[in-house]
Amino acid sequence: PSLGRDAVYNVTGKICKLPPYLLAQFVRFYWRQDTKAKAKVCRNVFFPTTLDLIEYVTDDLKGPIDLKQSERRLKYMEANPVWDDPN
């Protein structure tokens, strides 16, 4: 529908289902303004191995994700104790 004027629309959405694996391609190129050409980033680039999407998912999906994260955190803490328990 036409409003007869310019309007700004803000659309937000939430993810309701996550795949078991998410493939992402990170590009190591950028556009150089001075040469008007694509250039490769020649230094080491490090990307995180985990991606936290909790702020982008629906409330129904947050519960299971929080539970799974808590289980993983507990398992990690048991395998890598910060201090030795004398008992």
MDTraj code that builds the backbone (N, CA, C; nanometers):
import mdtraj as md
import numpy as np

residues = "PRO SER LEU GLY ARG ASP ALA VAL TYR ASN VAL THR GLY LYS ILE CYS LYS LEU PRO PRO TYR LEU LEU ALA GLN PHE VAL ARG PHE TYR TRP ARG GLN ASP THR LYS ALA LYS ALA LYS VAL CYS ARG ASN VAL PHE PHE PRO THR THR LEU ASP LEU ILE GLU TYR VAL THR ASP ASP LEU LYS GLY PRO ILE ASP LEU LYS GLN SER GLU ARG ARG LEU LYS TYR MET GLU ALA ASN PRO VAL TRP ASP ASP PRO ASN".split()
xyz = np.array([
    [0.0826, -0.1187, 0.0000],
    [0.0000, 0.0000, 0.0000],
    [0.0871, 0.1252, 0.0000],
    [0.0412, 0.2228, -0.0711],
    [0.1159, 0.3472, -0.0826],
    [0.0674, 0.4463, 0.0227],
    [0.1618, 0.5067, 0.0916],
    [0.1281, 0.6048, 0.1942],
    [0.1255, 0.7457, 0.1366],
    [0.1722, 0.7599, 0.0136],
    [0.1792, 0.8914, -0.0454],
    [0.2960, 0.9730, 0.0069],
    [0.3881, 0.9075, 0.0771],
    [0.5063, 0.9743, 0.1309],
    [0.6149, 0.8704, 0.1530],
    [0.7358, 0.9159, 0.1773],
    [0.8451, 0.8245, 0.2090],
    [0.8270, 0.7740, 0.3512],
    [0.8480, 0.6455, 0.3708],
    [0.8339, 0.5862, 0.5035],
    [0.9535, 0.4951, 0.5297],
    [0.9907, 0.4857, 0.6557],
    [1.0985, 0.3970, 0.6972],
    [1.0352, 0.2754, 0.7624],
    [1.0715, 0.1577, 0.7129],
    [1.0200, 0.0334, 0.7686],
    [1.1324, -0.0375, 0.8421],
    [1.1064, -0.0775, 0.9618],
    [1.1995, -0.1583, 1.0394],
    [1.1393, -0.2957, 1.0555],
    [1.2074, -0.3963, 1.0038],
    [1.1602, -0.5333, 1.0126],
    [1.2589, -0.6111, 1.0974],
    [1.2098, -0.6788, 1.1977],
    [1.2941, -0.7642, 1.2798],
    [1.2379, -0.9052, 1.2769],
    [1.3237, -1.0002, 1.2908],
    [1.2808, -1.1387, 1.2907],
    [1.3651, -1.2200, 1.3874],
    [1.3151, -1.3337, 1.4230],
    [1.3861, -1.4244, 1.5128],
    [1.3991, -1.5600, 1.4452],
    [1.5042, -1.6308, 1.4759],
    [1.5280, -1.7638, 1.4220],
    [1.4528, -1.8640, 1.5084],
    [1.3730, -1.9503, 1.4451],
    [1.2954, -2.0474, 1.5230],
    [1.3521, -2.1891, 1.5139],
    [1.4511, -2.2124, 1.4277],
    [1.5124, -2.3452, 1.4174],
    [1.6555, -2.3275, 1.3685],
    [1.7494, -2.3947, 1.4341],
    [1.8892, -2.3877, 1.3959],
    [1.9337, -2.5193, 1.3354],
    [2.0162, -2.5155, 1.2320],
    [2.0683, -2.6394, 1.1745],
    [2.1762, -2.6979, 1.2649],
    [2.2028, -2.8273, 1.2554],
    [2.3093, -2.8849, 1.3376],
    [2.4468, -2.8279, 1.3021],
    [2.4664, -2.7945, 1.1758],
    [2.5913, -2.7339, 1.1306],
    [2.5573, -2.6120, 1.0462],
    [2.6332, -2.5061, 1.0651],
    [2.6147, -2.3843, 0.9879],
    [2.7449, -2.3549, 0.9155],
    [2.7388, -2.3553, 0.7840],
    [2.8572, -2.3260, 0.7049],
    [2.8631, -2.1765, 0.6777],
    [2.9779, -2.1194, 0.7001],
    [2.9965, -1.9767, 0.6764],
    [3.1256, -1.9572, 0.5996],
    [3.1213, -1.8708, 0.5016],
    [3.2401, -1.8399, 0.4240],
    [3.2857, -1.7000, 0.4617],
    [3.4054, -1.6909, 0.5143],
    [3.4615, -1.5627, 0.5526],
    [3.5536, -1.5142, 0.4414],
    [3.5323, -1.3944, 0.3979],
    [3.6082, -1.3394, 0.2868],
    [3.7262, -1.2603, 0.3400],
    [3.8426, -1.2868, 0.2840],
    [3.9632, -1.2165, 0.3260],
    [4.0056, -1.1128, 0.2226],
    [3.9091, -1.0524, 0.1576],
    [3.9371, -0.9495, 0.0590],
    [3.8637, -0.8224, 0.0972],
    [3.9123, -0.7102, 0.0499],
    [3.8457, -0.5827, 0.0740],
    [3.8647, -0.4941, -0.0483],
    [3.7858, -0.3910, -0.0573],
    [3.7916, -0.2993, -0.1700],
    [3.8822, -0.1816, -0.1365],
    [3.9851, -0.1621, -0.2188],
    [4.0769, -0.0497, -0.1997],
    [4.0262, 0.0690, -0.2792],
    [3.9986, 0.1772, -0.2096],
    [3.9475, 0.2970, -0.2751],
    [4.0515, 0.3620, -0.3657],
    [4.1784, 0.3576, -0.3236],
    [4.2814, 0.4282, -0.4007],
    [4.3082, 0.3633, -0.5365],
    [4.3041, 0.2293, -0.5425],
    [4.3302, 0.1608, -0.6694],
    [4.2020, 0.1141, -0.7375],
    [4.0897, 0.1290, -0.6692],
    [3.9603, 0.0828, -0.7224],
    [3.9659, -0.0654, -0.7614],
    [4.0259, -0.1430, -0.6732],
    [4.0407, -0.2867, -0.7001],
    [4.0265, -0.3654, -0.5714],
    [3.9955, -0.4937, -0.5887],
    [3.9863, -0.5840, -0.4750],
    [4.1274, -0.6224, -0.4323],
    [4.1526, -0.6254, -0.3014],
    [4.2847, -0.6602, -0.2499],
    [4.2704, -0.7653, -0.1407],
    [4.3662, -0.8551, -0.1362],
    [4.3643, -0.9621, -0.0359],
    [4.4273, -0.9130, 0.0936],
    [4.3685, -0.9524, 0.2056],
    [4.4269, -0.9242, 0.3362],
    [4.5429, -1.0217, 0.3541],
    [4.6636, -0.9709, 0.3669],
    [4.7826, -1.0564, 0.3692],
    [4.8304, -1.0918, 0.5098],
    [4.7603, -1.0481, 0.6112],
    [4.8005, -1.0837, 0.7469],
    [4.7130, -1.1990, 0.7949],
    [4.7556, -1.2627, 0.9024],
    [4.6779, -1.3724, 0.9588],
    [4.5446, -1.3215, 1.0097],
    [4.4399, -1.3934, 0.9768],
    [4.3058, -1.3585, 1.0211],
    [4.2529, -1.4759, 1.1015],
    [4.2098, -1.4506, 1.2239],
    [4.1588, -1.5556, 1.3105],
    [4.0087, -1.5374, 1.3289],
    [3.9348, -1.6449, 1.3145],
    [3.7911, -1.6436, 1.3321],
    [3.7551, -1.7333, 1.4494],
    [3.6532, -1.6980, 1.5260],
    [3.6134, -1.7834, 1.6381],
    [3.5578, -1.9174, 1.5874],
    [3.5722, -2.0206, 1.6680],
    [3.5227, -2.1523, 1.6278],
    [3.3793, -2.1752, 1.6725],
    [3.3255, -2.0878, 1.7558],
    [3.1863, -2.0993, 1.7980],
    [3.1129, -1.9699, 1.7663],
    [2.9838, -1.9833, 1.7465],
    [2.9002, -1.8692, 1.7137],
    [2.7792, -1.8722, 1.8055],
    [2.7649, -1.7730, 1.8906],
    [2.6543, -1.7665, 1.9856],
    [2.5384, -1.6897, 1.9227],
    [2.4296, -1.7586, 1.8922],
    [2.3127, -1.6982, 1.8281],
    [2.1964, -1.6779, 1.9240],
    [2.2211, -1.6849, 2.0542],
    [2.1133, -1.6809, 2.1526],
    [2.0287, -1.5540, 2.1418],
    [2.0889, -1.4414, 2.1078],
    [2.0112, -1.3171, 2.1007],
    [1.9257, -1.3085, 1.9747],
    [1.9444, -1.4020, 1.8807],
    [1.8706, -1.3973, 1.7554],
    [1.7602, -1.5027, 1.7452],
    [1.7457, -1.5862, 1.8464],
    [1.6471, -1.6943, 1.8400],
    [1.5216, -1.6587, 1.9191],
    [1.4140, -1.7326, 1.8909],
    [1.2877, -1.7110, 1.9605],
    [1.3003, -1.7556, 2.1061],
    [1.2078, -1.7101, 2.1880],
    [1.2086, -1.7474, 2.3296],
    [1.1909, -1.8984, 2.3483],
    [1.1131, -1.9622, 2.2608],
    [1.0937, -2.1074, 2.2705],
    [1.2238, -2.1834, 2.2486],
    [1.3119, -2.1292, 2.1682],
    [1.4386, -2.1959, 2.1380],
    [1.5477, -2.1617, 2.2384],
    [1.5320, -2.0521, 2.3111],
    [1.6346, -2.0111, 2.4079],
    [1.6494, -2.1118, 2.5218],
    [1.5393, -2.1700, 2.5683],
    [1.5453, -2.2656, 2.6787],
    [1.6352, -2.3839, 2.6493],
    [1.6107, -2.4570, 2.5390],
    [1.6975, -2.5708, 2.5071],
    [1.8432, -2.5308, 2.4829],
    [1.8658, -2.4150, 2.4238],
    [2.0030, -2.3706, 2.3989],
    [2.0734, -2.3406, 2.5304],
    [2.0051, -2.2715, 2.6219],
    [2.0641, -2.2416, 2.7529],
    [2.0970, -2.3697, 2.8285],
    [2.0074, -2.4679, 2.8205],
    [2.0295, -2.5957, 2.8882],
    [2.1522, -2.6659, 2.8307],
    [2.1625, -2.6698, 2.6991],
    [2.2759, -2.7357, 2.6342],
    [2.4069, -2.6637, 2.6668],
    [2.4038, -2.5296, 2.6691],
    [2.5245, -2.4541, 2.7036],
    [2.5665, -2.4805, 2.8477],
    [2.4694, -2.4916, 2.9376],
    [2.5012, -2.5209, 3.0780],
    [2.5636, -2.6588, 3.0915],
    [2.5100, -2.7566, 3.0179],
    [2.5662, -2.8923, 3.0221],
    [2.7095, -2.8932, 2.9704],
    [2.7339, -2.8236, 2.8606],
    [2.8692, -2.8182, 2.8044],
    [2.9655, -2.7464, 2.8990],
    [2.9187, -2.6381, 2.9609],
    [3.0028, -2.5631, 3.0536],
    [3.0395, -2.6506, 3.1741],
    [2.9420, -2.7246, 3.2284],
    [2.9670, -2.8127, 3.3424],
    [3.0660, -2.9230, 3.3045],
    [3.0468, -2.9827, 3.1871],
    [3.1367, -3.0882, 3.1407],
    [3.2787, -3.0345, 3.1242],
    [3.2904, -2.9138, 3.0703],
    [3.4225, -2.8528, 3.0534],
    [3.4873, -2.8249, 3.1885],
    [3.4090, -2.7706, 3.2821],
    [3.4637, -2.7388, 3.4139],
    [3.5069, -2.8650, 3.4889],
    [3.4341, -2.9746, 3.4704],
    [3.4743, -3.1001, 3.5346],
    [3.6039, -3.1539, 3.4746],
    [3.6208, -3.1376, 3.3439],
    [3.7412, -3.1862, 3.2778],
    [3.8605, -3.0934, 3.2990],
    [3.8343, -2.9657, 3.3256],
    [3.9413, -2.8667, 3.3421],
    [3.9201, -2.7885, 3.4718],
    [3.9441, -2.8513, 3.5857],
    [3.9205, -2.7815, 3.7120],
    [4.0167, -2.6644, 3.7300],
    [3.9647, -2.5590, 3.7927],
    [4.0454, -2.4407, 3.8163],
    [4.1436, -2.4653, 3.9302],
    [4.1022, -2.5427, 4.0251],
    [4.1888, -2.5769, 4.1365],
    [4.1676, -2.7240, 4.1705],
    [4.2642, -2.7814, 4.2388],
    [4.2541, -2.9202, 4.2800],
    [4.1758, -2.9305, 4.4086],
    [4.0798, -3.0179, 4.4111],
    [4.0001, -3.0413, 4.5319],
    [4.0759, -3.1396, 4.6199],
    [4.1116, -3.0993, 4.7438],
    [4.1907, -3.1866, 4.8318],
    [4.1127, -3.3094, 4.8794],
    [3.9789, -3.3086, 4.8662],
    [3.8989, -3.4233, 4.9151],
    [3.8969, -3.5356, 4.8187],
])
top = md.Topology()
chain = top.add_chain()
for i, resn in enumerate(residues, 1):
    res = top.add_residue(resn, chain, resSeq=i)
    for name in ("N", "CA", "C"):
        top.add_atom(name, md.element.get_by_symbol(name[0]), res)
traj = md.Trajectory(xyz[None], top)
